[in-house]
Amino acid sequence: MQFRGVFTSLVTPFNKDNTIGKNAFCELVEWQISEGVHGLVPCGTTGESSTLTFEEYCKIVELCVKTVNKQVPIIAGVGSNNTAEVIKKVKYVESVEADAVLVVAPYYNKPTQDGLYSHFKTIHDNTHIPIILYNVPGRCAVDISDVTIAKIMEFERVIGIKDATGDLNRPLNLKTLVKKEISLLSGEDSTALAFNIHGGCGCISVTANIAPKLCAKLQNLFFNKQFAEAAELNKKLFSLNQVLFCEANPIPVKYGLSLLKPNISPNLRLPLTEASEDAKIKVKKVMQDLSII
């Protein structure tokens, strides 16, 4: 199994009382599909997964699966630094029949490479769904080495990786080290096209929350070998990709989405707070320049 194209790392809308905006979330999912994205990722970093209760996590994944109704693949984000907690979440994802799980490296604990290997092996051996690794050292304070990734990829149902290191040598190296076809997905919008050129097959995208059609088009142009057109569109998207990280994700993208979809609030859960006035000005200007709003 290979996932390819753009997979939107969905925001989680919150109501004014800090509960999940279920209707807004379902409408966002439907809009994303209508705009042509290739898949969806609920409960990732952009979905503020670290502040969701287990019950909320289950509800969001369930809502996504029911709303999508098998129109596009769903890769459910699974984040915890507790291996047993990850397994609990993965078993729930299996029960509602999502297509795969995106399992982030355990943060804060700072395990060794042997610890990382054992973490993913234990998850694999106690579950049945396809697994995609998520390597994001900037958030987790630990980097899964290419050698360790290659060892983990020997497990039957570990089928890919989301790499958010920004290191364009990594897809090339993994292509050499891993002895089976895998989904090599960029976790950084700014380098997504270059990542594909170096052997990748898509992107799990923040930017696609507010520009799904353009992000899907970028991937389609690449896969259709329309490289000059892809490069031109990538250049057009560059300022948007940059401004959406002017403050911690998902602060800017949630504000941008609130401009585009008034039913989606810019509310975030503490310890994240709403975008600063300076960030709002920057995000709004770029979105206007690209005629998104």
C-alpha positions in Angstrom: 0.0 0.0 0.0 1.3 3.4 -0.9 -0.3 6.8 0.0 0.6 9.6 -2.3 -0.5 13.2 -3.0 -1.5 15.8 -0.5 -3.0 14.8 2.9 -4.4 17.7 4.9 -3.4 17.7 8.5 -6.8 19.0 9.7 -7.3 21.6 12.3 -9.7 20.8 15.2 -12.4 23.6 15.4 -13.3 24.6 18.9 -16.5 26.4 20.1 -16.4 29.4 22.3 -16.9 27.1 25.3 -13.8 25.1 24.3 -15.8 22.1 23.2 -15.2 20.5 19.7 -17.0 22.2 16.9 -18.4 19.0 15.4 -20.4 20.6 12.6 -17.6 22.9 11.6 -15.2 20.0 11.5 -17.5 17.9 9.3 -18.0 20.9 6.9 -14.2 21.3 6.7 -13.8 17.7 5.8 -16.5 17.9 3.1 -14.9 21.1 1.7 -11.4 19.5 1.6 -12.7 16.5 -0.4 -14.6 18.8 -2.8 -11.3 20.7 -3.4 -9.5 17.6 -4.5 -7.1 16.6 -1.7 -5.9 13.1 -1.8 -6.4 12.2 1.8 -7.0 13.5 5.3 -5.1 13.4 8.7 -7.3 14.1 11.7 -5.7 14.5 15.2 -2.2 15.4 14.1 -0.1 18.3 15.5 -2.3 20.8 13.5 -5.3 19.2 15.2 -4.0 20.1 18.6 -4.0 16.4 19.5 -1.9 16.9 22.6 -4.8 18.8 24.3 -7.6 16.3 23.3 -9.0 13.9 25.8 -9.2 10.3 24.7 -12.9 10.6 24.3 -12.5 13.7 22.2 -9.8 12.0 20.1 -12.2 9.1 19.4 -15.0 11.4 18.5 -12.9 13.4 15.9 -11.6 10.2 14.3 -15.1 8.8 14.1 -16.6 12.0 12.7 -13.9 12.0 10.0 -14.4 8.4 9.0 -18.2 8.8 8.8 -18.0 12.1 6.9 -15.4 10.9 4.4 -17.3 7.6 3.8 -14.3 6.1 2.0 -14.1 8.9 -0.6 -10.4 9.4 0.3 -7.9 7.7 2.6 -7.7 8.7 6.3 -4.5 8.5 8.2 -5.3 9.1 11.9 -2.7 10.9 13.9 -1.6 9.0 17.1 0.6 10.9 19.5 1.8 9.9 22.9 5.1 9.4 24.8 3.4 6.4 26.4 3.6 3.2 24.3 0.6 1.7 26.0 -1.5 4.8 25.3 -0.5 4.7 21.6 -1.7 1.1 21.4 -5.0 2.0 23.0 -5.6 4.8 20.4 -4.5 2.6 17.5 -6.9 -0.1 18.5 -9.7 2.5 18.5 -8.7 3.7 15.0 -8.8 0.1 13.8 -12.3 -0.3 15.2 -13.7 2.5 13.1 -11.8 1.4 10.0 -9.6 4.3 9.2 -6.9 3.4 6.6 -3.7 3.9 8.6 -2.2 5.6 11.6 0.5 8.3 11.8 2.5 7.5 14.9 4.8 10.3 16.1 8.1 9.7 17.8 7.7 9.7 21.6 8.4 13.2 22.8 9.9 14.5 26.1 11.2 11.0 27.2 14.1 11.3 24.8 14.5 7.5 24.2 17.6 6.1 22.6 17.5 4.6 19.1 16.9 1.2 20.7 14.1 2.6 22.7 12.5 4.1 19.5 12.8 0.7 17.7 11.2 -1.1 20.7 8.4 1.5 20.9 7.4 1.1 17.3 7.9 -2.7 17.4 5.6 -3.1 20.4 2.9 -0.9 18.6 3.2 -3.0 15.4 3.1 -6.3 17.2 0.0 -5.4 19.2 -2.1 -3.9 16.4 -3.2 -4.7 12.9 -3.5 -1.4 10.9 -0.9 0.1 8.5 1.5 2.4 10.3 3.3 5.5 9.1 6.1 6.9 11.2 6.3 10.6 12.0 9.7 12.1 12.6 9.6 15.7 13.8 12.7 16.4 16.0 11.8 20.0 16.4 8.8 19.0 18.5 9.8 15.7 20.0 13.5 16.4 21.0 14.4 13.1 19.4 15.3 12.2 15.8 14.7 8.7 14.5 17.9 8.0 12.6 17.7 6.7 9.0 19.3 3.4 10.1 16.6 3.0 12.8 13.9 3.9 10.3 15.1 1.2 7.9 15.0 -1.4 10.7 11.5 -0.4 11.7 10.4 -0.5 8.0 11.2 -4.2 8.1 8.0 -4.7 10.0 5.2 -5.8 7.6 2.7 -3.1 8.3 5.0 -0.1 8.7 4.5 1.4 5.3 5.9 4.9 5.3 7.1 7.9 7.1 6.2 11.6 7.4 9.5 13.4 7.6 9.4 16.9 9.0 13.1 17.5 9.4 13.5 19.6 6.2 16.6 17.5 5.3 16.3 16.7 1.6 19.0 14.1 1.9 16.7 11.9 3.9 14.3 10.7 1.2 17.3 9.9 -1.0 19.0 8.0 1.8 15.9 6.1 2.8 15.3 5.1 -0.8 18.7 3.4 -0.5 18.3 1.8 2.9 14.7 0.6 2.8 14.2 -2.6 0.7 10.5 -2.2 0.0 8.3 0.4 -1.5 7.1 2.9 1.1 5.1 6.1 1.3 7.7 8.9 1.8 5.7 11.9 2.8 7.0 15.4 3.5 5.9 17.1 6.7 7.1 20.5 5.5 5.1 22.4 3.0 8.0 24.7 1.9 10.1 21.7 0.7 7.3 19.4 -0.4 8.1 19.7 -4.1 11.8 19.2 -3.6 11.1 16.3 -1.3 9.2 14.6 -4.2 12.0 15.2 -6.6 14.3 13.4 -4.1 12.1 10.4 -4.0 9.0 11.4 -2.0 5.4 10.7 -3.0 3.5 13.5 -1.3 3.0 15.8 1.7 1.0 15.8 4.9 0.2 19.5 4.7 -0.7 22.4 7.0 -1.2 24.8 4.1 -3.8 22.6 2.5 -6.2 23.6 5.3 -6.7 26.9 3.6 -5.4 26.2 0.0 -6.5 22.6 -0.6 -7.1 23.0 -4.3 -3.6 24.6 -4.9 -1.8 22.0 -2.8 -3.5 19.2 -4.6 -2.7 20.8 -7.9 1.0 21.0 -7.0 1.1 17.3 -6.3 -0.9 16.4 -9.5 1.4 18.5 -11.7 4.4 16.7 -10.3 2.9 13.2 -10.8 1.9 14.2 -14.3 5.6 15.2 -15.0 4.6 18.9 -15.6 7.6 20.0 -13.7 7.8 23.6 -15.0 4.2 24.3 -14.0 4.8 22.6 -10.6 7.8 24.8 -10.0 5.8 27.9 -10.8 2.9 27.0 -8.5 5.4 26.1 -5.8 6.9 29.6 -6.1 3.4 31.1 -5.8 2.7 29.1 -2.6 6.0 29.9 -1.0 4.9 33.0 0.9 1.8 31.2 2.2 3.9 28.2 3.4 6.2 30.6 5.2 3.6 32.9 6.8 1.7 29.9 8.3 4.7 29.2 10.5 5.3 32.8 11.6 4.0 31.6 15.0 3.7 28.0 16.3 1.5 25.8 14.2 -1.6 25.8 14.2 -1.9 29.3 15.4 -1.6 31.1 12.0 -3.4 28.5 10.0 -6.4 28.5 12.4 -6.6 32.3 12.1 -6.4 32.1 8.3 -9.1 29.4 8.1 -11.4 31.6 10.3 -11.1 34.3 7.6 -12.0 31.8 4.9 -14.7 29.9 6.8 -16.5 32.0 9.4 -18.0 28.9 11.1 -14.4 27.9 12.1 -13.2 29.9 15.1 -9.6 30.8 15.6 -9.9 29.5 19.2 -7.0 27.3 20.4 -6.6 25.4 23.6 -4.0 26.5 26.2 -1.1 26.6 26.3 -1.6 27.9 22.7 -3.2 31.3 22.3 -4.6 33.2 19.4 -2.4 34.8 16.7 -0.8 38.1 17.6 -2.0 41.2 15.7 1.3 41.2 13.8 0.8 37.6 12.7 -2.9 38.3 11.7 -1.8 41.2 9.5 0.8 39.0 7.8 -1.5 36.0 7.2 -4.4 38.1 5.9 -2.1 40.0 3.5 -0.7 36.8 2.0 -4.1 35.2 1.6 -5.4 38.4 -0.1 -2.3 38.5 -2.4 -3.1 34.9 -3.5 -6.8 35.7 -3.9 -7.7 33.1 -1.3 -9.9 35.6 0.4 
